[in-house]
Amino acid sequence: MYARKISFTLLAPSIWPVLETAARQISEPGYSRYLMKTNNNSGVVFEVFEDKSGASQKLEALKAVQSLHEQAMAKVTVAEGELL
């Protein structure tokens, strides 16, 4: 199993609908994604993959959050690794 954690802080709480659309919960064989709101302007996206190659194919949530970072609308931190 392989996982990705995307932590973010939005510069405006009004951006939440964009994230809720881009990082909605998904549960399918070999892939799960969860969105957690930690307060009004921050949260975490957890993604769990069957393997590392699966992580390289499922990038839509990461791209959405990174695009907010590139537009100076969010601060983003990404961590990936094998689940033990």
N, C-alpha and C positions, 0 to 999 in steps of 0.2 A: 504494500500500500504506500501511496505517496500523497502528500498533502501540501496545500498552499494556504497561507494566511495573509490576507490583505487588510491592514489596519489603515484607517483614514480619519482625517478631521476635515470637515467641510467648513469653508469660510463663511457660509450662510446656510442656515437650516432649510431654506426654501429649495435647496438642491436635492433634498431627500427623494422626491418623486423620481428623479432621474436614476438614482441608485436603486431604488426599489424595482424599477423596470429592468435595468441592466443586470442586476444581481439577484433576481428572484430565486426562491428556493426551488431546487431541482433534485429529484431522487430517481435515478435510473441505474440499471446494472453497470457497475464499474465506475460510476460517477455520482457524487452528491455535492450540493452547494447549499450553504446556509448563510443568511444575512442576519447580523445581530446589531441592533441599535444600542449603543452604550450610554448615550445622552442625546441632547437635542441636535448636536452637530458632529457626532463621531460614531464610529461603528467598526465592525469587522466582518469580512467575508471569509468563510471557511470553505475550502474545496478539498474533497477527498477523491483520489483517483486510484484506479487499479494498479497503475504503474507510472513511471516517469514519462514514457512516451504518450500516455493518455493526457498528461498534464500539458504537453507541448501542443496538443490538438485542441484543447478547450481553453481558449484565451479571451473569450468575449468579455467576461467580468473584469479581468485584469486590464484589458484594453480600455474599457469604459472608465474605470477608476483612474488609470494613468492619463487618459485624455483630460479629466478634470484637473489633475495635477499640472499638466502642460499648459492649461489655460489659467493657472494660478487660482483655481477655485477649491483646491483641496491639498492637504499634506498627506502623503501616502508612504507606507512602509510595507514591503513584501518580504515574506519568509517562506521558503520551501524546503522540503526534506522528506526522507523516508520515515514512515511511522514504525515505531518499535513495539 
